[in-house]
Amino acid sequence: MTTGFSDVPDDAWYTKAVNTLASLGKVYGVGDHKFLPDQAITRAEFVTMAMRFAEYPSGTPHSFPDVRPEDWFYEPVMGAAAYGWITGCPDGSFTPNLLVTRGEAAAIVNRMLNRQADQTFLSDHPGVRTFLDVPTSHWAYYDICEAANSHRYQQKDQLEFWKELLREKENPLRCMDNLLYSPYAL
């Protein structure tokens, strides 16, 4: 597995994830053998990467006034909207050029994976990872908790019931944890 990104150091926390995803064709560099790992990404860029994990659905496209058929991100945004991964802003726009936030990223990934936090478990169990800058009233509080807390769960009737929190060493997938805890978190 090689990518040839000159700005992805071998010892960085994200190296394995970047190299794996690049090898699979899920992320690309920005040209000149560069990845720009410290650069924030836009909502359009994040949704475009997310759609590389799915087939484009057929059907009536969603309509956002700020996403036109000639935009490079049109198809990925329409696909993500068709899947229900994105809904847009209260005014009906998508705002493709705004930077994606960690809450938005967590919400999109959770929707992609059909995951949702067990709100009862979260309120009843100490030791749940939370963030000082994300109060329980924040719109993405539960999405961020879902992403930041490794746990065993069962799904029933489209609901997720958490059974227990996992210690860090028991977590087989650290990618979202790394995203949320990096110094460059969205």
N, C-alpha and C positions, 0 to 999 in steps of 0.2 A: 504494500500500500504506500504509494508515494504521490505527492501532489506538486512538489517543486515550488511551494510558496516561500519566497526568500524572507518574508517577515513573520513567519510562524516558527518561533524557536522550539527546539526539541524538548525543552524542559518546561514549557508553559502548561498551565492547567488545562487549556483547551486544545492542545495539539492533537491528541488522539481523536477527539470528536471532529475537529476540522478535517483532519486527514481521512478519517473514515467516511464522512459525508461527502467530501470532494471525490474520493475514489468511487463512491456510489452515484456520482452525478447529481447530488442533491444541493450542493453549494458550489459556487464558482468563485474564482478570484476576480479582481478588478482590472486585470491586464498586467503586463510587464512582470509576470510571476509574483504578483502581490495579492494578498488577501485583505489587508487592512483590518486586522483583528480588533483594534482598539476604536474603530470608527462605529458610531451608532448607526442604526439602519432605520429606514422609513417603514411606515405601515405597508406600503406597496411592496417593498423589498421582502419584508417578513412573510406576507401573504404569498408572494411568488415562491419563496422557498418552501412554505407549507404545502402548496399545491403540487410540488414535485414529489410528494409522498402519496398522491392520489391520482385517480383517473379523472379527467374532466367530465363532469356530468352533462347530460343533455337536458334540454328543457328551456323554459322561458328565463332569460337572464334578468337578474335584479337590476334596478335602475338607481344609479347614483348620479346626481347632476355634475359631479366633478370627476367622473370616470367616463371617458369617451372611447368608442371603438378603435380609434387610432392610437390610443395610449399603449405603450409597451406592456403595461401591467393589466390591461383590460381583461383578458381571458382569465388570468389567475384570480383577480378580484371577483369576477362574475362566478367563477367556479366555487370559490370560498363562500360567497353569499348563497349560492344554490345549496351547498352542503349545510348552511346554517352556522358556519364557523365565524362569520362576521355579520353584523347587522347595520353597521354605520352609526353615525352620530344622530343625536336627537333631531337635528334639522334635515336629516335625510342624506347628508353628504357622507363621503368616505374619508376625506382628507388624506389622500395617498402620500403626500409629501411631508406630513408630520412624522416625527420620530415615534417609533413604536415604544410603548411603555412596558415595564415588566408585567403589569396587570393585564394589558392587552395581549401580550405574548402568552402568558399563562392561560388566559381565557381561551385563546385560539387553540393552543395545544390540548387543553382539556376537552374542548368541543370536538377536536379531531379524534381523540381517543375515547370519546363518550364517557368522560370522567367527571365526577362532581364530588365535592367535599361532603362528608357526613356532618352536617351542622350540629346534630345532637352530640356526637362523639367529641367534636371540637370544643363544645362548651363544657363538657363534663370531665375532660382529661387534662391534668397538668402535664407539662412536658411537650406540648404541641408547639412547634416552631411558629412564632409570630414575628412581626416586624414593628418597631416603634413608629415608623412612618406610614403604617397601614392599619388604621383603626378598624374595629369591627363594622363601622358604618361605611367604610370605603366600598365602592361598587364591586371591586375585584378581590375583596378580602378572602372569600371562600375559594376562589380560583387560585389565589396565591398560596393559601394554606394547602390546597390539594397538591400543588406542585412542589411545595417546600417540605412536606412531611411524608417520608417513606412509610408505607403502611400495608398491612394485609387487609383485604376487603372481600366482600361478596357483593355481587350485583343481583338485584331482584326487582322485577317490574320497572326497569330503567332507572332504578335508584342504587346508589352505592352505600353499603353499610361497612364502616371500618371495624375491624376486629382488634387490631393492635398496631401501635407504632413500632417501627423497626429501628434498631440502632444503625448508625452509619455503616458499619462493616457488613450488615446484612442487606444493604441496599444494592441490588444488582445493576440498577440504572442510575447513574449519578449525573447524567447530563443536565436535567432541569435544576438540580441542586447547584451544580457548578454555575449555571446561568444566573440563578438568583443570588448566589453568594459571591460572585466575582466582583472585583472592584469596579468593573465596568458594567454592572447590572443594568438592564433596561429599566 
